């Protein structure tokens, strides 16, 4: 993981966070908006993802090849 990785924890386990979402798609403000109980999140020093949904996404992405688009000069 890069040094910029942020982890949060709730009753479902430890999640990887990006912005206001976890990797598995939970939003930190969606629970109160649509009645869904997303659990309370808290910062954690743990660095092992234990949320089963996050783990499923990580496993699905392993071995996927990526390529960043090259910057092209605009003429």
Secondary structure, DSSP 8 states (H G I E B T S, - for coil): --TT-EEEEETTEEEEEETTEETT--BTTHHHHHS------EE----S---HHHHHHHHHHTT------------
